[in-house]
Structures are given as C-alpha cells and as structure tokens.
Amino acid sequence: MARVWIDGEWEEYGDNTRWKEVAAVHQDRYPHDILLVKVNGKLQELHKQVVDGGKVQFVTAKEEPGIQTYFRSCVLLMLRSFYDVVGKERIDRVETEFSIGNGYFVKPTGDFKLDAELLDKVKERMRELVESQVPICKRSVNTDEAIELFHRHKMYDKERLFRYRRVSRVNLYRIGGFEDYYYGYMVENTGYLKYFDLILYEHGFVLMIPRKSDPCRLPAFEPQKKLFSVLKESFGWGERLNLNNVGALNEQIASGRVKQLVLIQEALQEKKIGEIASKIASQPSKKLVMIAGPSSSGKTTFSHRLSIQLEAMGLRPHPIEVDDYFVNREDSPRDEKGDYDYEALECLDVRQFNVDMNRLLNGETVELPYYNFKTGHREYRGERLRLGKDEILVIEGIHCLNDRLSYTLPRENKFKIYISALTQLNIDEHNRIPSTDGRLIRRMVRDARIRGTSALETIRRWPSVRRGEDRNIFPFQEEADVMFNSALIYELAMLKQYAEPLLFGIPRDSEEYLEAKRLLKFLDYFLGVNPEIIPKNSILREFIGGGCF
C-alpha cells in the first residue's frame, strides 16, 4: 500500500495505482481538469505511479505549469492531426513561431494549399483524437538514438539541438505513431485537450488555447497587425542568418563565429533605431516622443541611443521620466493585497504632467519635478527647461501609449514607440521560447546587480509585474507609431553565465524552486558566450553592466 497526504489527511492506495486514478477521486473538488500533480514539491505527470509518503497538490490549467502543459500537449495534438490530414511526404516543416492575438502563430510549409478547408479537416481530426482519449505515451532513449531518430523524421532543428546536449537520455512523447520531443510535461491523454481552435491568419494559422485565467473558454482572436509585422521581420532576420533556433546558435558559438554574429545583430538594431529617428525628424510637428514597453525591454538604453541618432540629425532631445510625476507615496492607490500599486495610472499626477507638457509645447519655461524614491515625495530642484525650434522631448514611462496620460496633448505632436524584447529564437520548430522568459532572465540579472534583489524575490514578484503589463501596456501596444524589438539572438547564451548562479541559489524548499529548476533546464540548452565581446552601447549592457550610458 502507498500512503499519500492530500488536503490535510492521509489516504491509502494500491502499490500499482497511478496519479491519474488519485486525481479522479478528487476531481469533483476542482472546477478544472487536474493535469499534473506536485509530489513533495516536485511536478509529476499523471501516468506516474503513486509515491508512498508523498505530500500531494493537484495542478490545473489555472496555474502556470498547468497551462504550459496544456499548450505543449495541444501542439503535439495539432501536429499529429496535421500530418494525418496532409501526409508526411507532403510536409517540409510545421513551425510554432511566436504568440500573437491571444494565440500562437504556426507556419507550415510543403506541397499543399493552406486554406480554411484544410484547417477544418485538421480541427476535425483533432476533435476525433480528443474524443478517443488517446494516451500520450512517454519513453526515454539515449541521446545518440534520439539524434538518429530526429534525422530520419527530418526534424533537423532537434538533431542540431541535441548534438550540444550534455544529458545522456531524452524523453520523447507519442500520440499513436507520431513521436516528438518537448521541453516540459504533457497531459496523460488527448481527452484533456477539449478547448482549442485553428484560425487562418497571414501566411500560416493561429493555434488558440484558453488563458490561465479562464481555462474552459477560448479567448477571442484579436489580430495585432503591427506586432505581427515586427515579429515577422525579426524572424525573417533569423532565417536570413540561418539562426532561428538554439541548435543553429550553438553551432555559431562552437565554430568561433559568434563575435561576427554579435556585430551583425547590433548593427541591425542600430539601423532600426536610425530609421525610427529619421521618421521622427521628417515630421517637424512631432515634439513628444513617447516610449513605453514591458519590464526589462531595455527602454533606458533605447532612449539614449535614439537620442544620439536624433542629435545626429540636428535635433536636440531632452529626456523626461514620467516616474518623476508620481504622486506622493501616501497618496498612491493600493492593489487588492493592500500594497502600493505603482504601476497604476492613478499613481501619476496626470494633470500636472499635461500642464507642464503643454507649457513646453507653447514655448514657456517649466521647472521639472524630481521624484525622490527614498522619501516617496516629489521634489523641485531648480531644473528648468524651455523648448527651442529644433528641440524635442523623449518621454519614457509605462503609460506613454495610453492617451489617458496625455489626454490634453495634441495627437499631431506625439510620436509613440512601443519597445519589447520579442524573442526571435526558438528551441526548435515545435518548442518556442516565450518572450516573457527572456525578459524575466534579463530582470533577474539586473535586479541582482543593481538592487541586490535575489532571484527568488524577482521570480516571486514576476506574476504581479505581468498583471500590471496586461493591464497597463499590452492593451495599448497597437497604438504605437512604430515598434522596436530589443531582443538579440545571442543574448540568452550570454545571460546564462549571470543567471545560473542566481537560480542555483534558490532553496529547494521554496515555492519559487520549481520555476528556478525550469529556467535552469532551459538555459542548459545554450552554449555560453563571453560578455567581453558585447559592445558598450548594447541594450544588454543595461542588464549586465559595463555600458556607456
């Protein structure tokens, strides 16, 4: 017999019992399907046998590991169905590239016509497999065998990836005769994957799955043309450089060509910044350059580099930090936990910001405020500004794309820029790297260096940061005049040297350890890059230090 601790009491099960059977006993207590179990703090799949003495927590799609598991499993289901409908011999590749419009953009290529009729057939095949509750089987093979298997199946991204893996074994997942590798856990069978859709979009389609906030309902597809355009451009750069997956990057690093890659990537970003500056300079009415983006996008360095480009074109930029318009701390709103909500628009003295900016637009002299974060009060230190003919304001703040911040300022005077680190690199054609992972690792490294904040604390606060972005930044990103992608293809290979020691420092008995373990496994895919080759003006210097700004 195996005894397990669940919901405050011990329960007994037979020695051959699997977690799926235990979950079934408790399912009626949960509004959403149990997808995984956490046993003594460690995630396990439902096909595993019960562990004697285990302290058990159930995981649904309402939690991050659960929704990640749902997504991976849906990708495998979609691929099996696509290959069933189209036929293996007619398919070159099916790539899961990036998230867009509440879904995930998939680009298939081969000898077939991608249209609504084909997608309907794929969806119908997916539904058949869901209704049949086909087991998602897992097996472990040695790495050399996996490399040979990936080559036979024309999964060349995975073949390259595992040539640089130190592990001796590889876990493969299978639905029927279709087998693939995935970075992370899977559901026990296809019957758990009830909610999905495929929507034809641009040169591919979007795989829709529920959000963590509402696992039993598909969100509406919201096309984001500007975001899609910048993501397509970024992935196009990777394809032209033959560098759109980790295996290809590792080949560049191992062959000693990474310095050239760094220079090319930095040159591409500088060219893009120059194009943005040219667009601003060509419109004399644009006096307010307003920059916004989510955490760890590199807004500060971008603002400096944009200002240099503007100066090279004969303009005189002046930086304005919207944070200097914070209300006094005691007047700040609080969130649902009673903590100060510094990301709410109500934290800013919006009226005074508009008064000052309008006065500057009218040629008046304005004394600018300074917010003292130590005392929590706004101060005036005699910094005065008056805009001349060729002078321009470069304003940075998370609300800059929201017209509620600049409600009295003429639209013709505003030029809005959205910046984010939109990862253009994936692990392989079926395992994507979320941009949020890249930004979290950036923030972790910077917080430890500048603020003395532990990786544990950064991970603990990350969900709150993400909620603020969902509320205050992402809804307004399509309002931007231009978008800038601050991610660099090589950056995770460089950041791993800084992030790994921080992640290893997270105690195993902490709630944040699971996320630390996931990130460590993720970083293990990359060969390292010496940070000395990173230019002093690189956006990455904002996070690792040693920059010129």
Helices and strands as residue ranges (DSSP letters): E 2-6, E 9-13, H 19-26, G 27-29, E 34-39, E 42-45, E 54-60, H 64-86, G 88-90, E 91-100, E 103-110, H 116-132, E 136-142, H 143-152, H 156-162, E 169-175, E 178-181, G 190-192, E 197-201, E 204-208, H 225-240, H 246-254, H 258-281, E 288-292, H 299-312, E 316-321, G 322-325, G 329-331, G 345-347, H 350-361, E 366-372, E 377-385, E 391-396, G 411-413, E 414-420, H 435-446, I 447-451, H 455-472, G 474-479, E 482-485, H 491-504, H 513-523, G 531-533, H 541-544
